[in-house]
Amino acid sequence: MTRVAVVVNPTKFDDVDAARRTITEVCARHGVDDPLWIETTEDDPGSGQTREALAQGADVVCAFGGDGTVRAVGEVLAGGDVPLGLLPGGTGNLLARALDLPVDDAAEAMDVVLGGREERIDVGVLRADGEDERVFLVMAGMGLDAEMMDRTDDRLKAAVGWVAYAVGGLRAVLEGGFGVHLQLAGGPVVRRRVRAVVVGNSGRLQGGLALMPEARLDDGLLDVAVVAPRGVVGWVRALATLVTAGRGHRSLDRSQAPAVRMRADAPTQTQLDGDPVGAYRELEVRVRPGALRVKVAGTGGV
């Protein structure tokens, strides 16, 4: 490895220069040249910067920011031979957590990038209302989870971290659910009244909770969680299942498939890797097995 690029979201750091010095020092310790440092902008959260890094011959491209930065970088790298490196800079750091990578120490995370190994993981692809396909690396969802993220105050998130999502969730949970027609990989169409439908490569949420405990990043399948509690008893049962990683039931139904299609009765808030992307009626989701190379620590599989 001779050329490292870092795509960084400068809004995530109080002192961007200090963050850059930290990464540069780790590179020097590993005998690697100073990294190519490319900052994101309001208009481009990382895609153009990743293409620039590839054009300049980067052997690895690191996403240094939140989950939106990771997704933008990963979307460009998917299908290619240049691996993604993960440097923590956000509140969720969802993919890093799913891969058991450092989420609180950028220097330690950079050590993994330069001294770890490569693994291939699946990526999800989502088409909403016939628009262009978009990649997600961890989870996509329609309903309560997206509403929760959309209602989370950025200032509160910066102050208290992932707990802010719980506050947004309390606001969203007071609203009713929505009707949806759900179809898994060409199977029968099922009509449900739900609060959320989540599709993911990983089932791990903030706080160590496992929404989809059987999910794996490299199994070539999407895991689907249908959240459909009715009344207080239904919510208690769903939450108990979430906390204990227990077996699914009608209030929290889980399944697996290589592709999923859902059509809501009305436009419903949707999220990709924790970022709300707008209200849509129809989502078509599929998996691209092993499409993304990523730097991980240790030995064994992902």
C-alpha positions in Angstrom: 0.0 0.0 0.0 1.6 3.3 -1.1 -1.3 5.7 -1.5 -3.9 6.4 1.2 -6.9 8.8 0.6 -9.1 10.2 3.4 -12.5 11.6 2.4 -13.4 13.7 5.5 -16.5 15.5 6.5 -15.1 18.7 8.1 -18.4 19.5 9.9 -17.9 16.5 12.2 -14.8 17.9 13.9 -14.1 20.8 16.1 -10.5 20.8 15.0 -10.0 19.4 11.5 -6.3 20.2 11.5 -5.8 18.1 14.6 -7.7 15.2 13.1 -5.5 15.4 10.0 -2.3 15.4 12.1 -3.5 12.3 14.0 -4.1 10.4 10.7 -0.8 11.6 9.2 1.1 10.5 12.3 -0.3 7.0 12.1 0.6 6.8 8.4 4.2 7.9 9.2 4.4 5.2 11.9 3.5 2.6 9.3 6.0 3.9 6.8 3.2 5.3 4.5 3.3 8.7 2.8 1.1 11.5 4.0 -2.5 10.7 3.0 -4.4 12.4 0.2 -6.9 14.6 2.2 -10.1 15.5 0.5 -12.9 17.3 2.3 -16.6 16.8 1.5 -19.0 19.7 0.8 -22.6 20.5 1.3 -23.3 19.7 -2.3 -21.2 16.5 -2.4 -21.1 14.3 0.7 -18.3 12.1 -0.6 -18.9 10.6 -4.1 -17.0 13.1 -6.1 -14.2 13.1 -3.6 -13.9 9.3 -3.8 -13.7 9.4 -7.6 -11.0 12.0 -7.3 -9.1 9.7 -4.9 -9.3 6.8 -7.3 -8.2 9.0 -10.2 -5.1 9.9 -8.1 -4.2 6.3 -7.6 -5.4 5.6 -4.1 -4.9 2.1 -2.9 -7.4 2.5 -0.1 -10.1 5.2 0.5 -11.0 6.0 4.1 -14.3 7.5 5.0 -13.8 9.9 8.0 -17.2 11.2 9.1 -20.6 10.0 9.8 -22.7 7.2 8.2 -23.6 9.4 5.3 -19.9 9.9 4.4 -19.4 6.1 4.7 -22.3 5.4 2.4 -21.2 8.0 -0.2 -17.6 6.6 -0.3 -18.8 2.9 -0.3 -21.3 3.5 -3.1 -18.4 4.5 -5.4 -16.1 1.8 -4.3 -18.7 -1.0 -4.6 -17.9 -3.3 -7.4 -14.2 -2.3 -7.6 -10.9 -3.5 -6.2 -10.0 -0.6 -3.9 -11.0 -1.2 -0.3 -12.9 1.0 2.1 -11.3 2.1 5.4 -13.5 3.2 8.2 -12.5 6.1 10.5 -15.0 7.1 13.2 -16.4 10.6 13.0 -20.2 10.3 13.4 -22.8 9.4 16.0 -23.9 6.0 14.7 -20.8 4.6 12.9 -23.1 1.8 12.0 -20.8 -0.2 9.6 -17.8 0.1 11.9 -19.9 -1.3 14.8 -21.2 -4.1 12.7 -17.5 -5.0 11.8 -16.4 -4.6 15.4 -14.0 -1.8 14.4 -12.9 1.1 16.7 -15.6 3.8 16.9 -14.0 6.1 19.5 -10.4 6.4 18.5 -9.4 7.6 15.0 -5.7 6.6 15.5 -6.7 3.0 16.4 -9.0 2.8 13.5 -6.2 4.0 11.1 -4.0 1.3 12.5 -6.6 -1.2 11.4 -6.7 0.3 7.9 -2.9 0.1 7.5 -2.3 -3.1 9.4 -5.5 -5.1 9.0 -6.8 -7.4 6.3 -9.5 -7.1 3.6 -12.9 -8.8 3.6 -15.7 -8.6 1.0 -19.1 -7.7 2.3 -22.5 -7.4 0.6 -24.1 -4.1 -0.2 -27.8 -3.3 -0.5 -29.3 -1.5 -3.5 -32.5 0.4 -3.2 -34.7 1.9 -5.9 -37.4 4.3 -4.6 -40.4 5.1 -6.8 -38.5 4.3 -9.9 -35.7 6.7 -9.3 -32.0 5.8 -9.8 -30.6 3.0 -7.6 -28.8 4.0 -4.4 -26.5 1.8 -2.3 -26.8 1.2 1.5 -24.2 -0.6 3.5 -26.1 -1.5 6.7 -29.8 -0.8 6.7 -32.6 0.8 4.8 -36.1 1.3 6.2 -39.5 2.7 5.7 -41.7 4.0 8.5 -40.9 4.5 12.2 -37.1 4.2 12.0 -36.9 6.8 9.3 -39.4 9.1 11.1 -37.3 8.8 14.2 -34.1 9.8 12.4 -35.9 12.6 10.5 -37.2 14.0 13.8 -33.9 13.8 15.7 -32.5 17.2 16.5 -28.9 17.6 15.2 -27.9 19.8 18.1 -29.1 17.3 20.6 -27.4 14.5 18.7 -24.1 16.4 18.9 -24.6 16.9 22.6 -25.7 13.5 23.8 -24.9 11.1 20.9 -27.1 8.2 19.9 -29.5 8.8 22.9 -30.9 11.6 20.8 -32.4 9.1 18.5 -34.6 7.8 21.4 -36.0 11.2 21.8 -36.9 11.4 18.1 -38.4 7.9 18.4 -40.7 8.9 21.3 -42.1 11.7 19.0 -42.5 9.3 16.1 -44.1 6.4 18.0 -47.1 8.5 18.9 -48.2 8.5 15.3 -50.1 5.7 13.6 -48.7 3.0 11.3 -49.2 2.5 7.6 -50.5 -0.1 5.3 -48.0 -1.9 3.0 -47.9 -4.7 0.5 -44.7 -6.7 1.0 -43.1 -9.3 -1.3 -40.0 -11.3 -0.7 -38.0 -12.5 -3.7 -40.9 -13.3 -6.0 -43.0 -14.9 -3.2 -46.6 -14.1 -2.4 -47.6 -10.5 -1.8 -48.6 -10.0 1.8 -50.7 -7.0 3.1 -49.8 -5.8 6.6 -50.5 -2.8 8.8 -47.0 -1.9 10.2 -45.0 0.7 12.0 -41.8 0.0 10.1 -40.1 -2.3 7.6 -36.4 -2.5 7.9 -34.1 -4.3 5.3 -30.4 -4.8 6.2 -27.1 -6.5 5.8 -26.5 -6.1 9.6 -29.1 -6.2 12.3 -27.2 -4.4 15.1 -28.7 -1.1 16.4 -27.4 1.5 18.7 -26.8 0.4 22.3 -26.0 -3.2 21.2 -29.6 -4.1 20.4 -30.1 -6.7 17.7 -33.1 -6.0 15.5 -32.1 -8.9 13.1 -29.8 -11.2 15.1 -29.3 -13.6 12.2 -28.1 -11.0 9.8 -24.6 -11.3 8.3 -22.6 -8.9 6.2 -21.4 -11.6 3.8 -24.2 -14.2 3.4 -25.6 -12.9 0.1 -29.0 -12.2 1.7 -31.0 -9.3 3.0 -32.6 -9.6 6.4 -36.1 -8.1 6.8 -37.8 -7.0 10.0 -41.4 -6.1 10.0 -42.3 -4.1 13.1 -46.1 -4.3 13.6 -47.1 -4.0 17.3 -50.7 -3.4 18.3 -51.4 -1.6 21.5 -49.3 -1.5 24.6 -49.0 -5.3 24.8 -47.7 -5.5 21.3 -45.1 -2.8 22.0 -44.0 -4.5 25.1 -43.6 -7.8 23.3 -41.7 -6.3 20.4 -39.3 -4.4 22.8 -38.7 -7.5 24.9 -37.8 -9.5 21.8 -35.5 -6.7 20.7 -33.7 -6.6 24.0 -33.3 -10.3 24.4 -32.7 -11.1 20.7 -35.6 -13.5 21.0 -37.6 -15.3 18.3 -39.8 -13.3 16.0 -43.6 -13.1 16.2 -46.3 -11.0 14.5 -45.3 -7.8 16.4 -41.7 -8.2 15.2 -41.5 -10.6 12.3 -38.1 -11.5 10.7 -37.2 -13.1 7.4 -34.4 -13.4 4.8 -34.4 -12.9 1.0 -32.1 -11.7 -1.8 -34.7 -9.1 -2.8 -37.6 -7.3 -1.3 -40.4 -5.2 -2.7 -42.8 -3.0 -0.7 -45.5 -0.6 -1.6 -47.0 1.6 1.0 -50.6 3.1 0.8 -49.1 6.6 0.9 -45.7 8.2 0.7 -43.8 7.2 3.8 -40.5 8.5 5.3 -37.5 6.4 4.2 -33.9 6.1 5.4 -30.6 4.8 4.1 -27.9 3.9 6.7 -29.5 6.3 9.2 -30.1 9.3 6.9 -33.7 10.2 6.0 -34.0 10.5 2.2 -37.6 11.5 1.8 -41.1 10.0 1.6 -41.7 7.3 -1.0 -44.5 4.8 -1.8 -42.6 1.9 -3.4 -39.2 0.5 -2.6 -37.4 -2.2 -4.5 -34.4 -3.6 -2.6 -31.8 -6.2 -3.7 -28.4 -7.4 -2.5 -25.1 -7.3 -4.4 -23.1 -10.2 -2.8 -19.5 -9.5 -1.9 -19.5 -6.2 -3.8 -17.4 -4.1 -1.4 -13.9 -4.7 -0.1 -13.4 -3.3 3.4 -10.5 -3.2 5.8 -11.1 -5.1 9.0 -9.0 -6.2 12.0 -7.9 -9.6 13.3 -8.5 -13.0 11.6 -11.6 -15.0 10.6 -14.7 -13.9 8.7 -16.9 -10.9 9.1 
